[in-house]
Amino acid sequence: MGFLTRILESGFDVRPVDHNRRICKIRNYLAHVAVYQSSLFITMACIDRCAATCTNVKYRKFYESVVAYRVLPVSILFCFLILSHIPIWFETEYVLSEFNVKVMRCYARKGTYRLVFNTFFLIFYSIIPLTLMSVFGLITVRNIRHKLLCCQTQKSRYLRKKDHQLITMMLMQILLFIILTFPFAIEKFYSILTENNVKSSLTIAWDNFVKSVILLLLYTNYSDSFYLYTLSATVFRKEFLAIFQKKFKETTID
């Protein structure tokens, strides 16, 4: 829904979100829930990889699928609950466009709530997840190195190779997440710090241009996983080709 309305706004200058309070609230609520979930799921994947490579049986239990089945719905519900304030405090308001013309836009209510909302977004979408990703990523690398020193059998070498590719996928995902999403959090914080400043038409135009580029990077983050995994891991390519060949044979037989 968020991507569809963005296409209508940027490509056709159709802004249903900005002129309808209900759509404004629902769209921003669902869009922000999806954004927070993407950050949370990558963090959970890092913790899962860390548990999978841990030598301590107590911690390795978190790698079991039953844990994922329990944690996943709880994490989804958690995102919906902590963002339940959005349908209440988001509203439409008039702002200056790049042409110095007042236009209606949908965003967090101006004032203290907007400052708190953007600070909350910066901390819980970027700073905390990136910190956790980095910490658990480093622990995972340490666990892999420990396994390299302890186990030297043929089976262990195969498992190490597979683990190495999975770790590479995870680290690449973390790196791209930082590059593609952190600017968005910074831009939101910048917008609240400068919203009361008197800006020229050129400054407003530059702000809107930078925001458009940052949004493009943000949307790229949600569509790059397949290409990232395909390029960075042989195990993923083999699994993908095996599934594709299996489906092709089934279609041919039918």
Phi, psi and omega per residue, in radians:
M1 nan -0.730 3.129
G2 -1.116 -0.713 -3.125
F3 -1.227 -0.674 -3.140
L4 -1.100 -0.816 3.141
T5 -1.159 -0.554 3.103
R6 -1.161 -0.671 3.093
I7 -1.117 -0.760 3.136
L8 -1.107 -0.677 -3.121
E9 -1.231 -0.849 -3.024
S10 -1.386 -0.630 -3.048
G11 -1.597 -0.569 -3.013
F12 -2.197 0.041 3.139
D13 0.979 0.588 3.047
V14 -1.809 2.116 -2.999
R15 -2.186 1.294 3.106
P16 -1.137 -0.518 -3.114
V17 -1.181 -0.659 -3.031
D18 -1.359 -0.290 -3.060
H19 -1.993 0.021 3.130
N20 -2.303 2.007 -3.042
R21 -1.121 -0.651 -3.121
R22 -1.160 -0.806 3.103
I23 -1.117 -0.672 3.091
C24 -0.967 -0.871 -3.099
K25 -1.205 -0.799 -3.095
I26 -1.160 -0.776 -3.108
R27 -1.096 -0.824 -3.128
N28 -1.180 -0.621 3.111
Y29 -1.103 -0.908 -3.107
L30 -1.170 -0.666 -3.135
A31 -1.137 -0.773 -3.130
H32 -1.228 -0.590 3.069
V33 -1.090 -0.766 3.127
A34 -1.114 -0.699 3.138
V35 -1.130 -0.801 3.131
Y36 -1.138 -0.663 3.139
Q37 -1.132 -0.681 3.129
S38 -1.067 -0.746 3.103
S39 -1.143 -0.732 -3.118
L40 -1.164 -0.714 -3.093
F41 -1.178 -0.652 3.089
I42 -1.154 -0.698 3.088
T43 -1.086 -0.750 3.116
M44 -1.124 -0.620 3.100
A45 -1.134 -0.669 3.086
C46 -1.114 -0.731 3.103
I47 -1.139 -0.680 3.120
D48 -1.099 -0.766 3.111
R49 -1.129 -0.657 3.120
C50 -1.124 -0.774 3.118
A51 -1.133 -0.634 -3.110
A52 -1.148 -0.535 -3.094
T53 -1.701 0.005 -3.098
C54 -1.341 2.439 3.139
T55 -1.450 -0.303 3.125
N56 -1.383 2.105 -3.100
V57 -1.063 -0.606 -3.133
K58 -1.029 -0.771 -3.128
Y59 -1.413 -0.487 -3.120
R60 -1.214 -0.289 3.092
K61 -1.107 -0.449 3.116
F62 -1.189 -0.215 -3.135
Y63 -1.435 -0.205 -3.091
E64 -1.192 2.554 -3.074
S65 -1.113 -0.515 -3.137
V66 -1.104 -0.557 3.092
V67 -1.164 -0.736 3.127
A68 -1.097 -0.705 3.133
Y69 -1.116 -0.504 3.125
R70 -1.477 -0.694 -3.052
V71 -1.312 -0.632 -3.055
L72 -1.018 -0.946 3.122
P73 -1.107 -0.583 3.119
V74 -1.140 -0.729 -3.138
S75 -1.164 -0.656 3.093
I76 -1.122 -0.812 3.116
L77 -1.092 -0.653 3.131
F78 -1.047 -0.772 3.132
C79 -1.113 -0.698 3.113
F80 -1.141 -0.636 -3.091
L81 -1.292 -0.794 -3.065
I82 -1.238 -0.298 3.121
L83 -1.856 0.241 -3.104
S84 -1.175 -0.187 3.108
H85 -1.333 -0.322 -3.085
I86 -1.078 -0.822 3.112
P87 -1.081 -0.319 -3.126
I88 -1.562 -0.743 -2.955
W89 -1.836 -0.043 3.042
F90 -1.539 2.501 -3.115
E91 -2.748 2.959 3.104
T92 -1.598 2.555 3.127
E93 -2.675 2.833 3.122
Y94 -1.564 2.320 3.081
V95 -2.349 2.894 3.114
L96 -1.463 2.273 3.085
S97 -1.472 -3.109 3.125
E98 -1.164 -0.252 3.124
F99 -1.747 0.268 3.120
N100 1.053 0.624 3.128
V101 -2.058 2.420 3.118
K102 -1.259 2.175 3.098
V103 -2.306 2.735 -3.112
M104 -1.543 2.332 3.115
R105 -2.325 2.763 -3.132
C106 -1.920 2.112 3.136
Y107 -2.806 -3.129 3.139
A108 -1.081 2.562 -3.103
R109 -1.015 2.344 -3.062
K110 -1.149 2.470 3.118
G111 2.094 -2.539 -3.076
T112 -1.076 -0.713 -3.094
Y113 -1.073 -0.701 -3.134
R114 -1.120 -0.708 3.103
L115 -1.122 -0.778 3.129
V116 -1.129 -0.727 -3.111
F117 -1.095 -0.813 -3.125
N118 -1.197 -0.637 3.068
T119 -1.146 -0.756 3.085
F120 -1.024 -0.745 3.140
F121 -1.119 -0.796 -3.128
L122 -1.059 -0.721 -3.075
I123 -1.317 -0.888 -2.974
F124 -1.538 -0.301 3.083
Y125 -1.687 -0.545 -3.044
S126 -2.000 -1.070 -2.957
I127 -1.130 -0.950 -3.100
I128 -1.130 -0.864 3.113
P129 -1.050 -0.721 -3.138
L130 -1.146 -0.653 3.092
T131 -1.123 -0.811 3.133
L132 -1.124 -0.719 3.107
M133 -1.051 -0.778 -3.120
S134 -1.139 -0.777 -3.110
V135 -1.116 -0.892 -3.108
F136 -1.226 -0.520 3.058
G137 -1.126 -0.754 3.115
L138 -1.157 -0.696 3.096
I139 -1.112 -0.671 3.119
T140 -1.116 -0.766 3.096
V141 -1.060 -0.723 3.105
R142 -1.096 -0.719 3.124
N143 -1.118 -0.680 3.130
I144 -1.134 -0.743 3.125
R145 -1.121 -0.643 3.104
H146 -1.122 -0.697 3.106
K147 -1.157 -0.604 3.123
L148 -1.083 -0.622 -3.124
L149 -1.382 -0.511 -3.034
C150 -1.528 -0.672 -2.962
C151 -2.054 2.274 -3.106
Q152 -2.298 0.279 3.138
T153 -1.332 2.900 -3.121
Q154 -1.111 -0.701 3.122
K155 -1.118 -0.717 -3.131
S156 -1.166 -0.601 3.106
R157 -1.132 -0.683 3.101
Y158 -1.135 -0.764 3.128
L159 -1.139 -0.650 3.111
R160 -1.116 -0.704 3.131
K161 -1.113 -0.748 3.124
K162 -1.153 -0.780 3.105
D163 -1.072 -0.689 3.134
H164 -1.054 -0.726 3.127
Q165 -1.189 -0.690 3.102
L166 -1.142 -0.682 3.107
I167 -1.163 -0.688 3.100
T168 -1.058 -0.757 3.095
M169 -1.045 -0.773 -3.107
M170 -1.138 -0.801 -3.115
L171 -1.145 -0.672 3.073
M172 -1.117 -0.672 3.107
Q173 -1.113 -0.736 3.114
I174 -1.101 -0.798 -3.119
L175 -1.063 -0.800 3.132
L176 -1.171 -0.628 3.109
F177 -1.058 -0.734 3.119
I178 -1.115 -0.830 -3.074
I179 -1.141 -0.674 -2.977
L180 -1.607 -0.384 -3.045
T181 -1.947 -0.533 -3.090
F182 -1.068 -0.680 3.087
P183 -1.026 -0.561 3.141
F184 -1.151 -0.737 3.109
A185 -1.128 -0.703 3.117
I186 -1.135 -0.708 -3.131
E187 -1.109 -0.705 3.131
K188 -1.118 -0.688 3.127
F189 -1.215 -0.665 3.110
Y190 -1.102 -0.697 -3.094
S191 -1.106 -0.644 -3.136
I192 -1.306 -0.551 3.138
L193 -1.263 -0.469 -3.054
T194 -1.948 0.152 -3.047
E195 -1.170 -0.431 3.137
N196 -1.656 -0.024 3.110
N197 -1.337 2.557 3.055
V198 -1.451 2.045 -3.070
K199 -1.990 2.554 3.065
S200 -1.367 2.935 3.121
S201 -1.077 -0.622 3.126
L202 -1.156 -0.748 3.127
T203 -1.108 -0.736 3.119
I204 -1.097 -0.730 3.125
A205 -1.099 -0.733 3.107
W206 -1.137 -0.721 3.111
D207 -1.052 -0.758 -3.139
N208 -1.191 -0.629 3.111
F209 -1.143 -0.820 3.128
V210 -1.091 -0.692 3.127
K211 -1.109 -0.683 3.122
S212 -1.119 -0.733 3.113
V213 -1.123 -0.750 -3.135
I214 -1.131 -0.684 3.090
L215 -1.134 -0.650 3.078
L216 -1.082 -0.747 3.082
L217 -1.093 -0.720 -3.129
L218 -1.085 -0.796 3.138
Y219 -1.177 -0.531 3.090
T220 -1.096 -0.588 -3.138
N221 -1.046 -0.534 -3.097
Y222 -1.546 -0.006 -3.101
S223 -2.242 0.121 -3.041
D224 -1.737 -0.059 -3.021
S225 -1.066 -0.813 -3.108
F226 -1.052 -0.825 -3.115
Y227 -1.174 -0.670 3.119
L228 -1.095 -0.857 -3.111
Y229 -1.166 -0.655 -3.134
T230 -1.139 -0.695 -3.091
L231 -1.408 -0.480 -2.990
S232 -1.738 -0.228 -3.032
A233 -2.429 2.153 3.077
T234 -1.156 -0.657 -3.110
V235 -1.081 -0.628 3.109
F236 -1.218 -0.732 3.128
R237 -1.086 -0.742 -3.137
K238 -1.130 -0.758 3.128
E239 -1.121 -0.717 3.139
F240 -1.126 -0.794 3.120
L241 -1.132 -0.648 3.129
A242 -1.124 -0.747 3.108
I243 -1.139 -0.739 -3.131
F244 -1.109 -0.773 3.135
Q245 -1.145 -0.681 3.120
K246 -1.099 -0.805 3.126
K247 -1.133 -0.645 -3.142
F248 -1.151 -0.728 3.118
K249 -1.137 -0.717 3.127
E250 -1.094 -0.706 3.129
T251 -1.174 -0.672 -3.132
T252 -1.180 -0.713 3.127
I253 -1.143 -0.719 3.112
D254 -1.138 nan nan
